[in-house]
Structure formats: C-alpha cells, structure tokens
Amino acid sequence: MKKRISVVVTCYNEEENIKEMYDRIRRVFFTLRSYTYEILYVDNASTDGSLRVYKELVKRDQQVKVILMSRNFGSPQPSFLAGIEYATGDAILLLHGDIQDPPELLPKMLAYYEQGYDVVYGVRERREGYGRLWNFYYHAFYYLLKNLAYIQIPLDAGEFSLISRRVAEELLAIPEYDYYLRCLRAFVGFRQIGIPYVRAARTYGRTTESFISGLYWAKTIILNFSFKPLQLISYLGGIVTLFSVIFLMINLVWGVWYRKAAPGITTVIVLVLFLGGVQLLSLSVIAEYIAKIFLEVKRRPRYIVKETMNIRQEKEKKISIHS
C-alpha cells in the first residue's frame, strides 16, 4: 500500500505564489510514484485575491484542500498547527507559501524518512535576498537561543521539515497556546536529521518580516524556551548587592578616617538612577513571564476555522477543539 504524504502550505496574501507552489509540488510527486499525496493550503485571512485561486485549484484537483481562518491569527504558527491537525498523511511536509523553501527537497527528505528518521528539517546555509546585516541578526539569534534554551534547538532551522505521523500526534498533544513549532519539534525528540539548503529570495509578494517583528519573535521564543533571563536577574541582583556593600564600607572608612561624609553627591544620584533602571528592567522581564502564564491559563482557541474546501465533513466534526 502506498504511503500518503500531506503537504501543508501556510499562506497570507500569496496570490501570486499559490499556483506556482501547486505546480512545483505536482512536479515533485510526478517523480515519486510510490507515494500518494494531498496539498493543504492554510490561509491566514488573506486580503488579496487568494480565495479566487484556491477555488480554481479545488475545482481542478481533489487532492487540493483549503482551510480558511476566521481572522488573521498573527504568525504562521496557528496555520501550521491547523494544517497538521487536518492532515491525513503518514508524513507531513511543512512549507511556507512564499516558496522560499524548495519543495524539490522532498525526495531527499523522504529518503531519510524511509531510513527511520521521524523529523527531517531544512538547515539554511544561506538566505538569498537578505543583506549581510539580516543574515548576521539571524545567526546571532540562533546562537543566543542555543546557549539560552533548556533544550537543544538546531541552528538556522525553520518550520520547513518533513515529520512523521507519530511526531505530528505528539505536537498536537502539546496544549500550549503560545506555540512555536520549530522549537517544539526539537522538544518532542525522536530521530531527527538536518539537510542543508539555500533559502531562495522571495519572487512575488511582499514579506511581513521587519526588524521590530524579528525582535518580538526572538523575545517570545527565548521566554518560551529559557529560564535564564530570570536567573540573570538573580545574578544581577547579587552583583548589585555586592557593590552596594563595598560602596557602604568605603563610605564608613572614609567617615572614620576623615571625620566627615564622603563627597560625591553626583555619584549617589547616578547610583540611585542605575539601581532604579535595574529594578525596572528586572520587573519587565518578570512581567513578560507573567504575561505568558496569563495567555496560557485563559485557554483560548489557538485558531478558529471559518471554512474548508475539499475536506470531508466527518473530519471537520472530529476536530472540534483547537486549544
């Protein structure tokens, strides 16, 4: 019996890329005759003409399925989660709709999958279309994450990957609201291997990435997978306390020796402002962790589906909880 591969493609305003992605995936499976497949487009409430393209594809090909979100849920993470939940394949290929990650790498991924690997992920050797500064930011972030995270997370590995059915089930069993797939994929374990590739530049459409959004996601990932910011606050508190004791001893010795208070009102003001800044910074880090707890305990749905195309009704009824 042929194994079935589900290809999950997350999209937001990718009108010009949807059809090209479909054609490239079809060409790949034309060479993989020992597998059947399905293509699941998960649309994060696009505002362009994507819906028209989806309708054309589902009429033409019953292997194409579409999941439309009720609103834009921010990052592609909820879309990937929805795609995994609706996928029916023995293995699932995860792709971004901008076609910067090549579906042509699937045969090599499947070769490792057939050898017993549960996760085969792409490792970005280089990012075309990005300047040296952007590439430096990415490498610096992954280096920082590797040294801060309490699990081993592969460097320069995004969502682009092939995962087995049992890994998919484990990922779906994780109830976290603030979901980040590339890190949770490392968390669940099993046999994993990386494949190096060059990430192509975007040809059509406009990226939603920016330096500010990059900083936000870097902060979010580090807070979700590291306790070290809290530990650093403890270390900082200890260092400040030590210097305070030293400063106090200096003032006491000065007073005894010279019979008057030590000069340096400017120094005192600077120290007070410095300690105030340290306290505010520490409180802000603690507040970020509290905010994460707040998000988790509310247990809101991680995504809401507005409509599906070419998906069996019984599958829709089966999936009633997304939290």
C-alpha positions in Angstrom: 0.0 0.0 0.0 1.3 3.4 -1.0 2.2 5.8 1.8 0.4 9.2 1.8 2.2 12.5 2.2 0.4 15.6 3.3 1.9 18.9 2.2 0.8 21.8 4.4 1.3 25.2 2.9 0.7 28.3 5.1 -0.3 31.4 3.2 -1.1 35.1 3.8 -1.5 37.3 0.7 0.3 34.8 -1.5 -2.0 35.2 -4.5 0.9 35.1 -7.0 2.6 32.1 -5.3 -0.2 29.7 -4.7 -0.4 28.3 -8.3 3.3 28.1 -8.7 3.6 26.2 -5.4 0.9 23.8 -6.6 2.8 23.2 -9.9 6.1 22.6 -8.2 4.6 20.2 -5.7 2.9 18.3 -8.6 6.1 18.0 -10.5 7.9 16.6 -7.4 5.2 13.9 -6.9 5.3 13.0 -10.6 8.8 11.6 -9.8 7.5 9.9 -6.6 5.2 7.3 -8.0 5.3 5.2 -4.8 3.5 7.8 -2.8 0.1 9.4 -2.8 -0.4 13.0 -1.6 -2.6 15.8 -0.6 -1.9 19.6 -0.6 -3.5 21.6 2.3 -3.4 25.3 1.9 -4.0 27.1 5.2 -4.9 30.7 4.6 -4.4 33.2 7.5 -7.3 35.5 6.3 -5.6 36.9 3.2 -6.9 40.3 1.9 -5.7 39.8 -1.8 -7.2 37.6 -4.5 -6.0 34.3 -2.9 -9.6 33.0 -2.5 -10.2 33.0 -6.2 -7.0 31.0 -6.8 -8.0 28.4 -4.1 -11.4 27.9 -5.7 -9.9 27.3 -9.1 -7.5 24.7 -7.7 -10.0 22.8 -5.7 -12.3 22.5 -8.7 -9.4 21.2 -10.8 -7.8 18.8 -8.3 -9.5 16.8 -5.5 -6.1 16.4 -3.8 -6.0 20.1 -3.1 -7.7 21.1 0.2 -8.1 24.6 1.7 -8.5 25.8 5.3 -9.6 29.4 5.7 -9.0 31.0 9.1 -11.8 33.2 10.7 -9.3 36.0 11.1 -5.6 36.7 10.9 -4.0 35.0 13.9 -0.7 36.7 13.6 2.2 34.4 12.8 2.0 31.2 10.6 2.2 29.1 13.7 -1.6 28.6 14.2 -1.8 27.9 10.4 0.8 25.1 10.6 -1.0 23.7 13.7 -4.3 23.6 11.8 -2.7 22.0 8.8 -1.1 19.3 10.9 -4.4 18.7 12.6 -6.3 18.3 9.3 -3.6 16.3 7.5 -4.3 12.6 6.9 -0.9 11.5 5.6 1.6 9.1 7.0 4.1 12.0 6.9 3.6 15.8 6.7 5.7 18.3 4.7 5.6 21.8 6.2 6.1 24.7 3.8 5.7 28.5 3.8 3.6 29.8 0.9 6.3 32.3 -0.2 8.2 29.4 -1.9 11.5 30.4 -0.4 11.8 26.8 0.9 12.1 24.4 -2.0 9.5 21.5 -2.2 12.1 19.9 -4.6 14.0 18.8 -1.4 11.1 16.4 -0.6 12.7 13.3 -2.3 15.8 13.6 -0.2 13.7 14.1 2.9 11.7 11.0 2.1 14.9 9.0 1.7 15.8 9.8 5.3 12.2 9.2 6.4 12.4 5.7 4.9 15.6 5.1 6.9 13.6 5.6 10.1 14.0 9.3 10.8 10.9 10.9 12.2 11.9 14.5 11.5 13.9 15.8 8.6 14.3 19.5 8.7 16.0 22.0 6.4 19.1 23.9 7.6 19.6 27.3 6.0 23.2 27.6 4.9 22.4 31.0 3.3 19.5 33.3 2.8 19.3 34.9 -0.6 17.7 38.3 -0.8 18.9 39.2 2.6 21.7 41.6 3.3 24.7 40.8 5.5 23.2 42.6 8.4 20.0 40.5 8.3 22.0 37.3 8.0 24.1 38.4 10.9 20.9 39.0 13.0 19.6 35.5 12.2 22.9 33.8 13.1 23.2 35.8 16.3 19.7 35.0 17.3 20.1 31.2 16.8 23.5 31.3 18.6 21.9 33.1 21.5 18.9 30.7 21.5 21.2 27.7 21.5 23.0 29.0 24.6 19.9 30.1 26.5 17.4 27.3 25.7 16.9 24.4 28.1 16.6 22.0 25.1 18.9 21.5 22.1 17.4 23.5 19.2 19.0 23.2 15.7 20.7 26.3 14.4 19.2 28.0 11.4 16.3 25.5 11.1 12.8 26.9 10.4 9.4 25.2 10.0 10.4 23.7 6.7 10.5 20.0 7.5 9.1 16.5 7.0 7.6 15.0 10.1 6.2 11.5 10.7 2.7 10.8 11.9 3.8 10.0 15.4 5.7 13.3 15.7 2.6 15.1 14.4 0.4 13.4 17.1 2.9 14.4 19.8 2.9 18.0 18.6 -0.9 18.1 18.6 -0.9 16.8 22.1 1.1 19.8 23.4 -1.6 22.2 24.8 0.5 25.4 24.7 -1.3 28.5 23.4 1.9 30.4 22.5 3.0 27.8 20.0 6.4 27.8 18.2 6.7 24.8 16.0 10.4 24.7 15.2 11.3 24.6 18.9 8.5 22.2 20.0 9.6 19.9 17.1 13.0 19.7 18.9 11.3 19.2 22.2 9.4 16.1 21.2 12.6 14.3 20.2 12.7 11.1 18.2 15.2 10.6 15.4 16.0 13.9 13.7 18.4 15.0 11.0 19.0 18.2 9.1 19.5 18.8 5.4 21.4 21.9 4.3 19.9 24.1 1.6 20.0 27.7 0.4 16.8 29.6 1.1 15.8 31.4 -2.0 14.8 35.1 -2.2 11.1 35.9 -2.5 10.0 36.3 -6.1 6.4 37.5 -5.7 4.5 39.3 -2.9 5.8 41.3 0.0 7.3 39.9 3.2 5.7 40.8 6.5 9.1 40.5 8.3 10.7 43.5 9.8 13.4 44.3 12.3 10.8 45.1 15.0 8.8 41.9 14.4 12.0 39.9 14.4 12.9 41.3 17.8 9.4 40.4 19.1 9.7 36.8 17.9 13.2 36.5 19.3 12.0 37.7 22.7 9.0 35.4 22.5 11.0 32.3 21.7 13.6 32.9 24.3 11.0 33.4 27.0 9.2 30.3 26.0 12.2 28.0 26.0 14.6 29.5 28.6 14.6 30.3 32.3 18.0 32.0 32.0 16.6 35.6 31.9 15.2 35.0 35.4 18.5 33.5 36.5 20.3 36.5 35.1 18.1 38.8 37.3 19.3 36.8 40.3 22.9 37.2 39.3 22.5 40.9 38.6 20.8 41.3 42.0 23.7 39.6 43.7 26.3 41.7 41.9 24.4 45.0 42.7 24.1 43.9 46.3 27.9 43.2 46.5 28.8 46.6 45.0 26.4 48.3 47.4 28.1 46.6 50.4 31.5 47.7 49.0 30.3 51.2 48.5 28.9 51.3 52.1 32.2 50.1 53.5 34.1 52.7 51.6 31.8 55.4 53.0 32.2 54.1 56.6 36.0 54.0 56.3 36.0 57.5 54.8 33.8 58.8 57.6 36.0 57.3 60.3 39.3 58.3 58.7 38.4 61.9 57.7 35.6 62.6 60.3 33.2 63.7 57.5 30.9 62.3 54.9 32.5 61.1 51.7 32.0 63.6 48.8 30.2 62.6 45.6 26.5 63.6 45.5 26.6 63.1 41.7 27.8 59.5 42.2 25.0 58.9 44.6 22.4 60.2 42.1 23.9 58.1 39.3 23.8 55.0 41.6 20.2 55.6 42.5 19.2 56.0 38.9 21.2 52.9 37.9 19.5 50.8 40.6 16.1 52.1 39.6 16.8 51.1 36.0 17.9 47.7 37.1 14.7 47.2 39.1 12.5 48.3 36.2 14.3 46.0 33.8 14.0 43.1 36.2 10.3 43.8 36.7 9.8 43.9 33.0 11.4 40.5 32.5 9.3 39.1 35.3 6.2 40.7 33.8 6.9 39.0 30.4 6.8 35.6 32.1 3.6 36.5 33.9 2.0 37.6 30.7 2.9 34.2 29.2 1.2 32.5 32.2 -1.8 34.8 31.6 -2.1 33.7 28.0 -1.8 30.0 28.9 -4.4 29.9 31.7 -7.1 31.6 29.6 -7.1 28.5 27.3 -8.5 30.4 24.3 -8.5 28.5 21.0 -5.2 28.7 19.1 -7.1 29.1 15.9 -10.6 29.2 14.5 -11.6 27.8 11.1 -14.1 29.8 9.0 -14.4 27.5 6.1 -12.8 24.4 4.4 -12.8 23.2 0.8 -12.5 19.6 -0.3 -12.3 18.3 3.3 -14.6 15.5 4.3 -17.4 16.5 6.7 -16.6 13.8 9.2 -13.0 15.2 9.5 -14.4 18.6 10.3 -16.7 17.2 13.0 -13.9 15.2 14.5 -11.8 18.3 15.1 -13.8 20.4 17.5 -11.2 21.6 19.9 -8.1 23.6 18.9 -6.9 24.6 22.4 
